[in-house]
Amino acid sequence: MAPMSESYYKTINGKKYDKQMLEIAEAVTSGQGDGRISLADAKRLLAAVTDGGSYTEIEKETMAYIRANFRFTEEADEWFRTEIRRFAAT
């Protein structure tokens, strides 16, 4: 079994990101659909963020990477931004 640091993170250009979040974004934007992250997909992403009980720096960096490299539907984007603000404030 790989150490946690290798299996939990994915390194891109020397920066560590949350592997699970990246895998969700990649999976939901390839194949069927219009290549955007939908509301249902955004809910999966939020679940991956909130699973540890806090919004970590790595998760924040990963969301910034996802926002820069993947497209959200308008509905998903608004919902996710509202929910992540609400979660981060607690």
PEGIHU-V524233 format. One record per backbone hydrogen bond with DSSP energy under -1.0 kcal/mol. CO is the residue of the C=O (numbers start at 1). NH is the residue of the N-H. If there is no record, write none. Layout:
CO:NH
CO:NH
This chain:
3:6
3:7
4:8
8:19
10:17
12:15
15:12
17:10
18:22
19:23
20:24
21:25
22:26
23:27
24:28
37:73
38:42
39:43
40:44
41:45
42:46
43:47
44:48
45:49
46:50
50:53
54:56
56:60
57:61
58:62
59:63
60:64
61:65
62:66
63:67
64:68
65:69
66:70
71:37
73:77
74:78
75:79
76:80
77:81
78:82
79:83
80:84
81:85
82:86
83:87
84:88
85:89
87:90
